[in-house]
Amino acid sequence: MQYDSSREFAEKMDSSDPLKGFREKFYIPKNKEGKDVIYFAGNSLGLQPKTVRGYVEQELTDWEKMGVEGHMHAKHPWLPYHEFLTDSTAALVGAHNEEVVNMNSLTVNLHLMLVSFYRPQKNRFKIMIETNAFPSDHYAVQSHLRFHGYNASEGLIEMKPRDGENTIRTEDILAKIEAEGDSIALIMLAGVNYYTGQAFEFSKITEAAHAKGIITGFDLAHAAGNLQLELHKWDVDFAIWCSYKYLNAGPGAIAGAYVNRKHLLDMTIPKFWGWWGQDKATRFLMHHDFQPIPTVESWQLSNPPILQLAALRASLDIFAEAKMENLRAKSELLTGYLEFLLESKSNITIITPKNKIERGCQLSLRAAKNGKQLHTSLNEAGVICDWREPDVIRVAPVPLYNTFVDIWEFANML
Ligand SMILES: *Cc1c(COP(=O)(O)O)cnc(C)c1O
């Protein structure tokens, strides 16, 4: 793509954008003058699809009119409600239907996966994670190390960038697996790192890990709805994600989980059990003999929050219509354009990788000085992006609702 820095170029890109109609499906917050803000925080909380209200109201109405009978007789019966999201979820992450489920919240799902997939043995008990992983992920893996009697200093292998570099080289991860793989039980990395915006190379890492007998899981909080994922093809063992960032399902939305189907019938895998994981045909016989559903649904504990599932279903229906491959194609252009316009700004360094396969839509910017002040000024000028300690402004143009003109205006303000 031959970018140019004129406003006309941005306008032309918007008018020829095959996905331009999707912005209309979202509520865009307004600034003080009543003008649409430039919303670059879809990596933190995605905007509200206009259809969410109708989807949620349907369930409120059925609850109002039917009470408990809604479990069977609601327009979209609550008993199997989560199944109405399976096709779209599987398509979104590149999985088979039996490999995905929406349940709980992200950190809860991470714990459930660690119960099942972190099974330390005498000489193989370490967990590989990136040093700058999201705090919750660090807490989760540290707590499982402690639970099994290890401490973090003996049990964690932390990957970090080389001195003077900002992101972790894939070759360094692969070399570490090669050198120390026999002592590693689990690799738990982000799909896209929340801070730097680096996307990890799922397929290469998983392949190298498997060659050493290591289980590989990814936290897709910043990857689901952002990258075009192929979890099954890449042979990833498990993954979890939240749905309030790129998936636009609202604050505290219900989260997702994937388990590779090769593990689904393995009864030697430890698992925390609840009645919603029990075989559907016998669940209501209320006996005490746990027979798991032969899909990832067997990890479900409780009957799920239907209002939350309704909001997520509204959003996933939009993803199904737009298709992830189209969104990703636009996303690469948007982010490439942002990168192009920022290259001329001597006060800004982009720490996110240049290589498209090593990033999603987010660029993480480091200002030469007064970064926090710069962020505040941008905010006052109607740009919603975020500041992450110690020194980064994260900017995430989202292909569903951001425009090339958004990016042009942002770069101009900078
Ligand atoms: C956003 C995010 C979380 C947040 O966890 P919740 O359980 O949803 O509150 C955790 N991990 C990563 C990598 C994140 O980006």
The ligand as an ORCA input file, in Angstrom:
! r2SCAN-3c Opt
* xyz 0 1
  C      -7.322     -7.646     30.194
  C      -6.463     -8.767     30.620
  C      -6.753     -9.495     31.781
  C      -7.899     -9.120     32.673
  O      -8.364    -10.225     33.400
  P      -9.897    -10.366     33.860
  O      -9.917    -11.667     34.527
  O     -10.736    -10.280     32.617
  O     -10.202     -9.217     34.767
  C      -5.940    -10.570     32.087
  N      -4.884    -10.902     31.313
  C      -4.577    -10.210     30.186
  C      -3.412    -10.622     29.342
  C      -5.340     -9.119     29.830
  O      -5.015     -8.416     28.750
*
